Amino acid sequence: MEQVRVRFAPSPTGYLHIGGARTALFNWLFAQKNGGKFILRIEDTDTARLKEDSVSQILTSLRWLGINWDEGPEQGGEYGPYYQSERQELYLAEAERLVNEGKAYYCFCQPDELEAEREKQRQLGKPYRYTGKCTAIEPAEVERRLQQGQKPVIRLKVPPTGTIIVNDLIHGSVRFQNEQLDDFVIIKSNGMPAYNFACVVDDYAMKITHVMRAEEHLSNTPKQIHIYQALGYSLPAFAHMPMILAPDRSKLSKRHGATSVEEFRGQGFLAPTIINYLALLGWSPKNEQEVLSINEILAEFTLENVSKKAAVYDVKKLTWMNGLYLNSIDIDEISGQAIPFMISQGLISNIDAKDNYDYIKKIVAAVRERVKTLAEVADAAQYFFKDVEYYDAKGIDKYFKKEGTAELLAEGSKRLKQLTDFNLETTERVYRELIEEKNIKGGDIIHPTRLALTGKTMSPGLFDVMVLLGKETCLKRLAAAIRYIDER
């Protein structure tokens, strides 16, 4: 049985988009599930749109997600090179073979000629199709023009009638009429291959068995099948994954939030969350479970469960899911990932991260239950490393302006000061005793104390916060809050 070989072939024109990451993931899952190979190929022939650091960013994002390739950049393989810009000779050789076989031809038409033809067809209300007039140029004249240094394109001859049927593993049979096509360009005038041509030549040369890609590429497939047939190549299986739409079902764009893996990583989303969420964009397990580990996804994944309908991208759901992962993953792993965010916010230094790791881990454990991202972990940890600079405005109105609050804080401070052992049990005991003696509600002292110690109205358990801050800091902040109340 032929080994499954799939590929992910991004163009390095920007960071790894969430849609591209989903394509890579589905290919990787399919290869893993079928004991196959996952190939990474960089389609960098569109020189006008290339961005300098895109390749490294794409590789970094894939590795961060845990999507590792069997063949490709930095990995090698017997079917390389894996950059299209390094495969020029192969494309030109195959295009010239088609010319020699009469299946393609040189086209010397200039851009202004083609635009005039296009305008004429537009005025007649017809879709533009190249007339094919360069097929009438005699071979000797073609050779003469080439010797003169003219730079033609090479066009593939497409039958004017007939039907191309794409047997898609997700969408079923999709029919395209040849009348909708013209003799399209396979080699540009600068000698670079057109996308469809390079794609076919590479997929065949790299022995790709299944071409799995986004649905927007379905319209390219009839052209590619014409190329396969002209070159005498056997066809791979095709599978076009559903589109990813914004919540309002419009095309996904920046206005809908982060759209690249690097952006999500920078905001403190976890790789397992992204993988889990991407898997559910157009695919669902039989039991409709939403939170799945990569092993659970692998066990369930099949193309039969990939939907034909567009998937809806929802950052709120992704954020909710990230909160679940944040609280379920090992605390050492989460702490290690949270530390760079704390460093970037100026809360700790690299030295602190090493010398005070156990303390930092306790803080992460305390705050992670109430947050959804690693960036929010750092935000929530601010008051453990910095003095309170201001108090929540609503908290001031609700707690600090209440009559008798300063006296209660002072009494709480007095009792905390008397403690020789400052721990969860003792801090809670003195506050419970105070509440009982004063015959007040617990919130009457707990809420203003939390505001005094953290500047916030929400935090982990008050006594957990006290112990983590330490006795000296608690007394100092309570005194500052009492002064603030008295001065108002």
GIWO-V827639 format. One record per pair of residues at least 4 apart in sequence whose C-alpha atoms are under 8 Angstrom apart, sorted by sequence separation. I is the first residue (numbers start at 0). GAP is how many residues later the second one is. D is the distance in whole Angstrom. If there is no record, write none. Layout:
I,GAP,D
I,GAP,D
This chain:
15,4,6
16,4,6
17,4,6
18,4,6
19,4,6
20,4,6
21,4,6
22,4,6
23,4,6
24,4,6
25,4,6
26,4,6
27,4,6
28,4,6
29,4,6
30,4,6
31,4,6
45,4,7
49,4,8
52,4,6
53,4,6
54,4,6
55,4,6
56,4,6
57,4,6
58,4,6
59,4,6
60,4,6
61,4,6
62,4,6
70,4,6
71,4,5
75,4,7
81,4,8
82,4,7
83,4,7
86,4,7
87,4,6
88,4,6
89,4,6
90,4,6
91,4,6
92,4,6
93,4,6
94,4,6
95,4,6
96,4,6
97,4,6
98,4,6
99,4,8
108,4,6
109,4,6
110,4,6
111,4,6
112,4,6
113,4,6
114,4,6
115,4,6
116,4,6
117,4,6
118,4,6
119,4,7
120,4,6
121,4,6
132,4,8
136,4,6
137,4,6
138,4,6
139,4,6
140,4,6
141,4,6
142,4,6
143,4,6
144,4,7
145,4,5
166,4,8
167,4,5
175,4,8
176,4,8
177,4,8
186,4,6
187,4,5
192,4,6
193,4,6
194,4,6
195,4,6
196,4,6
197,4,6
198,4,6
199,4,6
200,4,6
201,4,6
202,4,6
203,4,6
212,4,7
213,4,8
216,4,7
217,4,8
219,4,6
220,4,6
221,4,6
222,4,6
223,4,6
224,4,6
225,4,6
226,4,6
227,4,6
228,4,6
244,4,5
245,4,5
251,4,7
252,4,8
253,4,6
258,4,7
259,4,7
260,4,6
261,4,6
262,4,6
263,4,6
264,4,5
268,4,7
269,4,6
270,4,6
271,4,6
272,4,6
273,4,6
274,4,6
275,4,7
276,4,7
278,4,6
279,4,6
283,4,6
284,4,7
291,4,6
292,4,6
293,4,6
294,4,6
295,4,6
296,4,6
300,4,7
301,4,7
313,4,6
314,4,6
315,4,6
316,4,6
317,4,6
318,4,6
319,4,7
320,4,6
321,4,6
322,4,6
323,4,6
324,4,6
328,4,7
329,4,6
330,4,6
331,4,6
332,4,6
333,4,6
334,4,6
335,4,8
336,4,8
337,4,6
338,4,6
339,4,6
340,4,6
341,4,6
342,4,6
347,4,6
348,4,6
349,4,7
350,4,6
351,4,5
352,4,5
355,4,6
356,4,6
357,4,6
358,4,6
359,4,6
360,4,6
361,4,6
362,4,6
363,4,6
364,4,8
366,4,7
367,4,8
371,4,7
372,4,6
373,4,7
374,4,6
375,4,6
376,4,6
377,4,7
380,4,7
381,4,6
382,4,6
390,4,7
391,4,6
392,4,7
393,4,6
394,4,6
395,4,5
396,4,5
397,4,7
400,4,8
403,4,6
404,4,6
405,4,6
406,4,6
407,4,6
408,4,6
409,4,6
410,4,6
411,4,6
412,4,6
413,4,7
414,4,7
421,4,6
422,4,6
423,4,6
424,4,6
425,4,6
426,4,6
427,4,6
428,4,6
429,4,6
430,4,6
431,4,6
432,4,6
433,4,6
434,4,6
435,4,7
439,4,7
440,4,8
441,4,6
442,4,5
443,4,7
444,4,6
445,4,6
446,4,6
447,4,6
448,4,6
449,4,6
450,4,5
459,4,7
460,4,6
461,4,6
462,4,6
463,4,6
464,4,6
465,4,6
466,4,7
468,4,6
469,4,6
470,4,6
471,4,6
472,4,6
473,4,6
474,4,6
475,4,6
476,4,6
477,4,6
478,4,6
479,4,6
480,4,6
481,4,6
482,4,6
483,4,7
15,5,6
30,5,4
31,5,8
61,5,5
62,5,6
69,5,7
70,5,5
71,5,7
75,5,8
80,5,6
97,5,5
98,5,4
108,5,7
120,5,5
121,5,7
136,5,7
144,5,6
145,5,7
166,5,6
167,5,6
186,5,6
187,5,6
192,5,6
202,5,5
227,5,5
228,5,8
244,5,6
245,5,6
253,5,6
257,5,6
258,5,8
263,5,5
264,5,7
268,5,7
278,5,8
283,5,8
291,5,6
328,5,7
341,5,5
342,5,5
347,5,7
351,5,7
370,5,6
371,5,8
382,5,6
390,5,7
394,5,7
395,5,6
396,5,8
399,5,6
420,5,7
421,5,6
434,5,5
442,5,8
449,5,7
450,5,5
453,5,8
459,5,7
465,5,7
468,5,6
29,6,8
30,6,6
43,6,7
61,6,7
68,6,8
70,6,5
75,6,8
80,6,7
97,6,5
98,6,5
120,6,7
121,6,7
165,6,8
166,6,5
167,6,7
186,6,4
187,6,6
227,6,7
244,6,5
245,6,5
252,6,7
257,6,6
264,6,8
341,6,6
342,6,6
370,6,6
398,6,7
399,6,8
415,6,8
434,6,7
449,6,7
450,6,6
458,6,8
30,7,6
69,7,8
97,7,8
98,7,8
120,7,6
165,7,6
166,7,6
185,7,6
186,7,6
227,7,7
243,7,8
244,7,5
245,7,8
251,7,8
342,7,7
352,7,7
418,7,7
434,7,6
449,7,7
71,8,7
164,8,6
165,8,5
185,8,5
243,8,7
325,8,7
449,8,8
465,8,6
71,9,8
72,9,6
94,9,8
164,9,6
165,9,6
184,9,7
185,9,8
367,9,6
370,9,8
449,9,7
9,10,7
27,10,6
71,10,5
72,10,8
117,10,6
164,10,5
165,10,8
185,10,7
186,10,8
224,10,7
245,10,7
279,10,8
366,10,6
431,10,8
434,10,8
446,10,7
26,11,7
116,11,8
117,11,8
163,11,6
164,11,6
185,11,5
415,11,7
162,12,7
163,12,5
284,12,8
449,12,6
41,13,8
162,13,6
163,13,6
363,13,7
366,13,6
452,13,8
162,14,5
163,14,7
285,14,8
338,14,7
366,14,7
415,14,7
7,15,7
161,15,6
162,15,6
275,15,7
284,15,6
414,15,7
7,16,5
113,16,8
160,16,7
161,16,5
275,16,6
284,16,7
445,16,7
6,17,8
160,17,5
161,17,8
275,17,7
363,17,8
159,18,6
160,18,6
275,18,7
278,18,8
362,18,7
411,18,8
7,19,7
158,19,7
159,19,6
274,19,7
285,19,8
411,19,7
6,20,7
157,20,7
284,20,7
5,21,6
159,21,8
271,21,7
275,21,8
283,21,6
362,21,8
452,21,6
5,22,8
159,22,8
217,22,6
271,22,7
282,22,6
283,22,7
411,22,7
157,23,7
216,23,7
282,23,4
157,24,6
195,24,7
199,24,6
281,24,6
282,24,6
452,24,6
5,25,7
108,25,8
156,25,8
157,25,5
210,25,6
214,25,5
281,25,5
334,25,7
451,25,6
452,25,7
4,26,7
107,26,7
156,26,5
157,26,8
209,26,5
210,26,6
211,26,6
212,26,7
213,26,5
214,26,5
281,26,8
334,26,6
337,26,8
451,26,6
3,27,6
106,27,5
155,27,5
156,27,8
195,27,7
196,27,7
199,27,7
208,27,5
209,27,5
210,27,5
211,27,5
212,27,5
213,27,5
214,27,5
215,27,7
281,27,7
105,28,7
106,28,8
154,28,6
155,28,6
195,28,6
199,28,7
207,28,7
208,28,6
209,28,6
210,28,6
211,28,6
212,28,6
213,28,6
214,28,6
281,28,7
451,28,8
39,29,6
104,29,8
105,29,8
154,29,5
155,29,6
203,29,7
209,29,7
211,29,7
213,29,7
281,29,5
331,29,7
334,29,6
448,29,7
451,29,5
3,30,7
5,30,8
7,30,8
11,30,7
38,30,6
39,30,8
104,30,6
154,30,4
155,30,6
196,30,7
203,30,8
280,30,5
290,30,7
330,30,7
333,30,8
3,31,7
4,31,6
5,31,6
6,31,6
7,31,6
8,31,6
9,31,7
10,31,6
11,31,7
37,31,5
38,31,6
39,31,6
40,31,6
41,31,8
153,31,6
154,31,6
280,31,7
2,32,8
3,32,4
4,32,5
5,32,5
6,32,4
7,32,5
8,32,5
9,32,6
10,32,5
11,32,6
36,32,8
37,32,5
38,32,5
39,32,5
40,32,7
152,32,7
153,32,6
154,32,7
280,32,7
2,33,6
3,33,6
4,33,6
5,33,6
6,33,6
7,33,6
8,33,5
9,33,6
10,33,6
36,33,6
37,33,7
38,33,6
39,33,7
152,33,8
153,33,5
330,33,8
340,33,7
344,33,7
2,34,8
4,34,7
6,34,7
8,34,6
36,34,8
152,34,6
153,34,7
330,34,7
340,34,6
152,35,5
153,35,8
346,35,7
427,35,6
12,36,6
13,36,8
105,36,7
151,36,7
152,36,5
337,36,5
341,36,5
408,36,7
426,36,6
12,37,5
13,37,6
151,37,5
243,37,7
336,37,7
337,37,7
340,37,6
347,37,8
407,37,6
11,38,6
12,38,5
150,38,5
152,38,8
243,38,8
346,38,6
10,39,8
11,39,6
14,39,6
27,39,7
43,39,7
44,39,6
150,39,7
337,39,7
346,39,7
404,39,8
408,39,8
423,39,6
426,39,8
13,40,5
41,40,6
42,40,6
43,40,6
44,40,6
241,40,6
337,40,7
404,40,7
408,40,7
423,40,6
12,41,6
15,41,7
20,41,8
27,41,8
40,41,5
41,41,5
42,41,5
43,41,6
240,41,7
276,41,6
326,41,6
11,42,5
14,42,6
15,42,5
24,42,7
39,42,7
40,42,6
41,42,6
42,42,8
107,42,8
180,42,8
325,42,7
326,42,6
11,43,5
14,43,6
23,43,8
40,43,8
107,43,7
108,43,7
325,43,8
404,43,7
423,43,6
107,44,5
273,44,8
276,44,8
422,44,6
15,45,7
106,45,5
107,45,7
272,45,7
398,45,8
421,45,7
11,46,8
105,46,6
106,46,5
175,46,7
322,46,8
325,46,7
105,47,6
106,47,6
325,47,7
105,48,5
106,48,7
272,48,7
322,48,6
323,48,8
325,48,8
398,48,7
399,48,6
421,48,7
104,49,5
105,49,6
272,49,5
322,49,4
398,49,5
421,49,7
103,50,7
104,50,5
268,50,8
321,50,6
322,50,7
103,51,5
104,51,7
130,51,8
131,51,7
321,51,7
103,52,4
104,52,7
128,52,7
129,52,6
269,52,7
272,52,7
319,52,7
102,53,6
103,53,5
128,53,5
129,53,6
268,53,6
271,53,8
318,53,6
394,53,8
102,54,6
128,54,8
129,54,8
318,54,7
416,54,7
165,55,7
269,55,8
415,55,7
165,56,7
269,56,8
394,56,7
164,57,8
163,58,6
256,58,7
416,58,7
94,59,7
391,59,8
415,59,8
390,60,7
163,61,8
251,61,8
390,61,8
394,61,7
394,62,6
412,62,6
248,63,7
390,63,8
391,63,6
390,64,4
391,64,5
240,65,7
241,65,7
244,65,7
246,65,6
387,65,7
389,65,6
390,65,6
391,65,7
412,65,7
240,66,8
241,66,6
242,66,8
243,66,6
244,66,6
245,66,6
246,66,6
387,66,6
388,66,8
412,66,8
240,67,7
241,67,6
242,67,5
243,67,5
244,67,5
245,67,5
246,67,6
387,67,6
157,68,7
168,68,7
170,68,8
241,68,5
242,68,6
243,68,6
244,68,6
245,68,7
409,68,7
167,69,7
168,69,6
169,69,6
170,69,7
241,69,6
243,69,6
408,69,7
409,69,8
166,70,8
167,70,5
168,70,5
169,70,6
267,70,8
382,70,8
155,71,8
166,71,7
167,71,5
168,71,8
169,71,7
382,71,5
165,72,8
167,72,7
382,72,8
409,72,7
267,73,8
408,73,7
405,75,8
405,76,5
379,79,8
405,79,6
405,80,7
383,84,8
400,84,7
383,85,6
399,85,6
369,89,8
387,89,8
369,90,8
386,90,8
94,91,7
94,92,7
366,92,7
366,93,6
365,94,6
91,95,8
365,98,7
91,99,8
91,101,8
90,102,7
269,103,8
87,104,7
268,104,5
269,104,8
87,105,8
267,105,5
268,105,7
362,105,7
90,106,8
266,106,7
267,106,4
361,106,8
90,107,6
93,107,8
266,107,7
267,107,5
266,108,6
267,108,8
358,109,8
90,110,7
83,114,8
78,126,7
79,126,8
78,127,5
102,127,7
97,132,7
97,133,7
169,133,7
168,134,7
169,134,7
169,136,7
93,137,8
169,137,7
170,137,6
169,138,6
44,147,7
44,148,7
44,150,8
26,185,6
25,186,8
22,189,7
22,190,6
22,191,7
18,195,8
60,200,6
6,201,7
60,201,6
4,202,7
5,202,6
4,203,5
5,203,6
3,204,8
4,204,5
5,204,5
6,204,7
3,205,6
4,205,7
5,205,6
6,205,8
7,205,8
56,205,8
65,205,8
2,206,8
3,206,7
5,206,7
64,206,5
63,207,7
64,207,7
64,209,8
64,210,7
22,218,8
18,225,7
20,240,7
17,241,6
16,242,6
17,242,5
16,243,4
17,243,6
15,244,5
16,244,6
14,245,6
15,245,6
14,246,7
15,246,7
14,247,7
24,250,8
24,253,8
25,253,7
24,254,7
21,256,5
20,257,8
21,257,7
21,259,8
17,260,8
32,265,6
31,266,8
32,266,8
32,268,8
28,269,6
29,271,8
28,272,7
29,272,7
